[in-house]
Amino acid sequence: MVTEEEVEAIGRTLVDATEPLKTRFRALFTLRNVGGRAAVDWISQAFGDESALLKHELAYCLGQMQDEHAIPCLLQVLQDTRQEPMVRHEAGEALGAIGNPQVLHVLKRYSEDPVIEVAETCQLAVKRLEWLQKHKEDPSASPYLSVDPAPPAEEKDVTKLRGTLLDESRPLFDRYRTMFALRNLGTEAAALALADGLTCSSALFRHEIGFVLGQMQHEACVPQLTAALASVAENPMVRHECAEALGSIAKASCLETLRAFARDKERVVRESCEVALDMYDYANSSEFQYADGLSKLQASG
């Protein structure tokens, strides 16, 4: 049983800007795992931070928690044009993940946002909520334990799935379904097909490709992820996700690249590499869990 005092202590670590970012990330994912209104409230407090990366992850965690108590905060973030596009995008995706149709009118309005990543995200969130209303079931139970922005397609043939993935004339929701179908196959061939999606025109789509490649953790995709991270012409939102994917893959082939770009001029890339290096260290250590805020707090007590 986690006490209120323990949740508060972890929350204070999250909102403390003097703490190392990697420590705050571990606190954040601890709160996500603990759940409950108090955890949601502490996560919500941190949206005033200067780090776009941290705020992006705050919104992601609130969506994954699927607690409707987070809806007012996420709506505020989505509608706040002072927030970075990658933060607003993630707030829209989180609202879709929570799955309450009462936010449909807001998501439809922001489906026409002038920031393309925000507009596309809200379009996807609308499609997810409409899919849920029609099918009366939540497709969230993935083999990767994530709440996804689209249910996986039923197709299993990698060649056919790759064709749909790369066909930019297809609706984005269909291509997202294809993306998650490939991810769920879990094979190296599926991962390589997904990596080809890093050449698609939508930055939002490339961003999500980076995320799912991090979930799959296939070392075969390291060259494509490294190239995307190294490209200064690439959208920083995509570069950030590729950096975190390399940290999740956590092979020796990833380490030099992450160290090099930990000095990148883009703050979100630098910070993503910092977090990714911590993920790398965790994966190559004897630590029991990444979200260790609670265990460290209890040990210190």
FENCOR-V893183 format. One record per pair of residues at least 6 apart in sequence whose ideal C-beta (glycine too) atoms are under 8 Angstrom apart, sorted by the first residue. I is the first residue (numbers start at 1). J is the second residue. Records with the same first field share a line. If there is no record, write none. Layout:
I->J, J
//
This chain:
2->34, 294
4->38
6->294, 297, 298
7->31, 34, 36, 38, 39, 42
8->38, 42
9->297
10->27, 30, 31, 34, 42, 293, 294, 297
11->27, 31, 38, 39, 41, 42, 43, 45
13->19, 23, 24, 27, 293
14->24, 27, 28, 31, 42, 43, 45, 46
15->42, 45, 46, 49
16->24
17->49, 50
19->27
21->51, 53, 54, 271, 274, 275
22->274, 275, 277, 278
24->54
25->54, 57, 275, 278
26->278, 290, 291, 292, 293
27->293
28->43, 46, 54, 57, 58, 61
29->61, 290, 291, 293
30->291, 292, 293, 294
31->39, 42, 43, 61, 293
32->39, 43, 61, 64, 65, 291
33->291
34->294
35->65, 67
36->67
37->67, 69
39->65
40->62, 65, 67, 69, 70, 73
41->69
43->58, 61, 62, 70
44->58, 62, 70, 73
46->54, 55, 58
47->55, 58, 73, 77, 83, 87
49->55
51->267, 271
52->84, 86, 87, 267, 268
53->240, 267, 268, 271, 272, 275
54->271
55->77, 83, 84, 87, 90
56->84, 86, 87, 90, 240
57->90
59->74, 77, 87, 90, 91, 93, 94
60->90, 93, 94
62->70, 73, 74, 94, 98
63->70, 74, 90, 93, 94, 95, 96, 97, 98, 147
64->94, 97, 146, 147
66->97, 98, 99, 140, 147
67->98
68->98, 100
70->94, 98
71->95, 98, 100, 102, 103
74->91, 94, 95, 98
75->91, 95, 103, 106
77->83, 87, 88, 91
78->88, 91, 92, 95, 106, 110, 118, 122
79->106, 110
80->88
81->88
83->91
85->115, 117, 118, 237
86->117, 207, 236, 237, 240, 268
88->113, 115, 118
89->115, 117, 118, 121, 204, 237
90->121
92->107, 110, 118, 121, 122, 125
93->121, 124, 125, 149
95->103, 106, 107, 125
96->107, 121, 124, 125, 126, 128, 129, 149
97->128, 140, 147, 148, 149
99->128, 129, 132, 138
100->129
101->129, 132, 133
103->129
104->126, 129, 130
107->122, 125, 126, 129
108->122, 126
110->118, 119, 122
111->119, 122, 123, 126
112->119
113->119, 122
116->202, 203, 204
117->203, 204, 207, 237
120->172, 202, 204, 205
121->149, 204
123->172, 173
124->149, 150, 172, 173, 176
125->149
127->150, 173
128->149, 150, 151, 173
131->139, 150, 151
132->138, 139
135->151
139->148, 150, 151, 152
140->146, 147, 148
142->148, 152, 180, 183, 184
143->184, 186
144->183, 184, 215
146->215
148->180
149->176, 208
150->173, 176, 177, 179, 180
151->177, 180
152->177, 180, 181, 183, 184
153->161, 164, 174, 177, 178, 180, 181
154->181
155->161, 164, 178, 181
156->181, 185
158->182, 185, 187, 189, 190, 193
161->178, 181, 182, 190, 193
162->182, 193, 196
164->170, 174, 175, 178
165->175, 178, 179, 182, 193, 194, 196, 197
166->196, 197, 200
167->175
168->175, 200, 201, 202
172->202, 205
175->205
176->205, 208
179->194, 197, 205, 208, 209, 212
180->212
182->190, 191, 193, 194, 212
183->190, 194, 212, 215, 216
186->216
188->218, 220
190->216
191->213, 216, 218, 220, 221
192->218, 220, 221
194->209, 212, 213, 216, 221
195->209, 213, 220, 221, 224, 225
196->224
197->205, 206, 209
198->206, 209, 210, 224, 225, 227, 228, 238, 242
200->206, 209
203->235, 237, 238
204->237
206->228, 234, 235, 238
207->235, 237, 238, 241
208->241
210->225, 228, 238, 241, 242, 244, 245
211->241, 244, 245
213->221, 224, 225, 242, 245, 249
214->241, 244, 245, 246, 247, 248, 249
215->248
217->248, 249, 250
218->249
219->249, 251, 253
221->245, 249
222->246, 249, 251, 253, 254
225->242, 245, 246, 249
226->242, 246, 254, 257
228->234, 238, 239, 242
229->239, 242, 243, 246, 257, 261, 269
230->257, 261
231->239
236->266, 268, 269
237->268
239->261, 264, 266, 268, 269, 272
240->268, 269, 271, 272
241->272
243->258, 261, 269, 272, 273, 276
244->272, 275, 276, 279
246->254, 257, 258, 276, 280
247->254, 258, 273, 275, 276, 277, 278, 279, 280, 283
248->276, 279, 283
250->279, 280, 282, 283, 284
254->276, 280
255->277, 280
258->273, 276, 277, 280
259->273, 277
261->269, 270, 273
262->270, 273, 274, 277
263->270
264->270, 273
279->290
282->290
288->295
289->295
//
